[in-house]
Amino acid sequence: MERQIKLSIENLTDEQVLKEFVKRFDCDGAILIYKDDDQEFGFGRWRNSGGRKWVNNLLKVINGASTP
């Protein structure tokens, strides 16, 4: 079964986008990462303790990989 979910992200902050994503896709956790010039930005959001652990562990790995 394919779900058709529309999300208008116009005028939303990164945190609001993640909150809507987790809510609409009913997932445990989500991470938004993007690069702008030489800077990287990452944000996480979770629904439960399993999602929190996953987000925090993944962000640690990502941050460790970007350290020279």
C-alpha positions as protocol buffer text, in pm:
chain_id: "A"
residue {
  index: 1
  type: MET
  ca { x: 0 y: 0 z: 0 }
}
residue {
  index: 2
  type: GLU
  ca { x: 152 y: 329 z: -108 }
}
residue {
  index: 3
  type: ARG
  ca { x: 82 y: 635 z: 107 }
}
residue {
  index: 4
  type: GLN
  ca { x: 42 y: 974 z: -54 }
}
residue {
  index: 5
  type: ILE
  ca { x: 157 y: 1230 z: 201 }
}
residue {
  index: 6
  type: LYS
  ca { x: 190 y: 1595 z: 112 }
}
residue {
  index: 7
  type: LEU
  ca { x: 393 y: 1826 z: 332 }
}
residue {
  index: 8
  type: SER
  ca { x: 425 y: 2196 z: 271 }
}
residue {
  index: 9
  type: ILE
  ca { x: 750 y: 2305 z: 435 }
}
residue {
  index: 10
  type: GLU
  ca { x: 731 y: 2665 z: 330 }
}
residue {
  index: 11
  type: ASN
  ca { x: 811 y: 2899 z: 622 }
}
residue {
  index: 12
  type: LEU
  ca { x: 887 y: 2611 z: 863 }
}
residue {
  index: 13
  type: THR
  ca { x: 1201 y: 2586 z: 1074 }
}
residue {
  index: 14
  type: ASP
  ca { x: 1421 y: 2276 z: 1058 }
}
residue {
  index: 15
  type: GLU
  ca { x: 1276 y: 2160 z: 1388 }
}
residue {
  index: 16
  type: GLN
  ca { x: 919 y: 2204 z: 1263 }
}
residue {
  index: 17
  type: VAL
  ca { x: 999 y: 2007 z: 945 }
}
residue {
  index: 18
  type: LEU
  ca { x: 1136 y: 1718 z: 1153 }
}
residue {
  index: 19
  type: LYS
  ca { x: 840 y: 1729 z: 1393 }
}
residue {
  index: 20
  type: GLU
  ca { x: 595 y: 1705 z: 1102 }
}
residue {
  index: 21
  type: PHE
  ca { x: 800 y: 1430 z: 934 }
}
residue {
  index: 22
  type: VAL
  ca { x: 806 y: 1211 z: 1247 }
}
residue {
  index: 23
  type: LYS
  ca { x: 435 y: 1270 z: 1305 }
}
residue {
  index: 24
  type: ARG
  ca { x: 318 y: 1208 z: 948 }
}
residue {
  index: 25
  type: PHE
  ca { x: 538 y: 906 z: 879 }
}
residue {
  index: 26
  type: ASP
  ca { x: 480 y: 763 z: 1228 }
}
residue {
  index: 27
  type: CYS
  ca { x: 850 y: 679 z: 1261 }
}
residue {
  index: 28
  type: ASP
  ca { x: 1061 y: 635 z: 1575 }
}
residue {
  index: 29
  type: GLY
  ca { x: 1318 y: 896 z: 1476 }
}
residue {
  index: 30
  type: ALA
  ca { x: 1445 y: 1114 z: 1195 }
}
residue {
  index: 31
  type: ILE
  ca { x: 1756 y: 1316 z: 1119 }
}
residue {
  index: 32
  type: LEU
  ca { x: 1788 y: 1618 z: 892 }
}
residue {
  index: 33
  type: ILE
  ca { x: 2142 y: 1692 z: 775 }
}
residue {
  index: 34
  type: TYR
  ca { x: 2249 y: 1944 z: 517 }
}
residue {
  index: 35
  type: LYS
  ca { x: 2565 y: 2119 z: 403 }
}
residue {
  index: 36
  type: ASP
  ca { x: 2591 y: 2490 z: 327 }
}
residue {
  index: 37
  type: ASP
  ca { x: 2929 y: 2592 z: 190 }
}
residue {
  index: 38
  type: ASP
  ca { x: 3179 y: 2454 z: 444 }
}
residue {
  index: 39
  type: GLN
  ca { x: 2932 y: 2414 z: 729 }
}
residue {
  index: 40
  type: GLU
  ca { x: 2720 y: 2110 z: 811 }
}
residue {
  index: 41
  type: PHE
  ca { x: 2398 y: 2127 z: 1008 }
}
residue {
  index: 42
  type: GLY
  ca { x: 2222 y: 1833 z: 1167 }
}
residue {
  index: 43
  type: PHE
  ca { x: 1903 y: 1803 z: 1367 }
}
residue {
  index: 44
  type: GLY
  ca { x: 1726 y: 1505 z: 1515 }
}
residue {
  index: 45
  type: ARG
  ca { x: 1376 y: 1435 z: 1640 }
}
residue {
  index: 46
  type: TRP
  ca { x: 1226 y: 1123 z: 1796 }
}
residue {
  index: 47
  type: ARG
  ca { x: 897 y: 977 z: 1910 }
}
residue {
  index: 48
  type: ASN
  ca { x: 1019 y: 730 z: 2173 }
}
residue {
  index: 49
  type: SER
  ca { x: 1329 y: 615 z: 2363 }
}
residue {
  index: 50
  type: GLY
  ca { x: 1434 y: 381 z: 2080 }
}
residue {
  index: 51
  type: GLY
  ca { x: 1421 y: 670 z: 1836 }
}
residue {
  index: 52
  type: ARG
  ca { x: 1615 y: 893 z: 2077 }
}
residue {
  index: 53
  type: LYS
  ca { x: 1892 y: 635 z: 2111 }
}
residue {
  index: 54
  type: TRP
  ca { x: 1907 y: 587 z: 1734 }
}
residue {
  index: 55
  type: VAL
  ca { x: 1924 y: 962 z: 1664 }
}
residue {
  index: 56
  type: ASN
  ca { x: 2189 y: 1027 z: 1929 }
}
residue {
  index: 57
  type: ASN
  ca { x: 2405 y: 730 z: 1823 }
}
residue {
  index: 58
  type: LEU
  ca { x: 2385 y: 821 z: 1456 }
}
residue {
  index: 59
  type: LEU
  ca { x: 2468 y: 1188 z: 1519 }
}
residue {
  index: 60
  type: LYS
  ca { x: 2774 y: 1077 z: 1724 }
}
residue {
  index: 61
  type: VAL
  ca { x: 2894 y: 863 z: 1434 }
}
residue {
  index: 62
  type: ILE
  ca { x: 2834 y: 1140 z: 1181 }
}
residue {
  index: 63
  type: ASN
  ca { x: 3006 y: 1403 z: 1397 }
}
residue {
  index: 64
  type: GLY
  ca { x: 3300 y: 1170 z: 1457 }
}
residue {
  index: 65
  type: ALA
  ca { x: 3336 y: 1098 z: 1085 }
}
residue {
  index: 66
  type: SER
  ca { x: 3356 y: 1468 z: 1000 }
}
residue {
  index: 67
  type: THR
  ca { x: 3632 y: 1537 z: 1255 }
}
residue {
  index: 68
  type: PRO
  ca { x: 3978 y: 1543 z: 1087 }
}
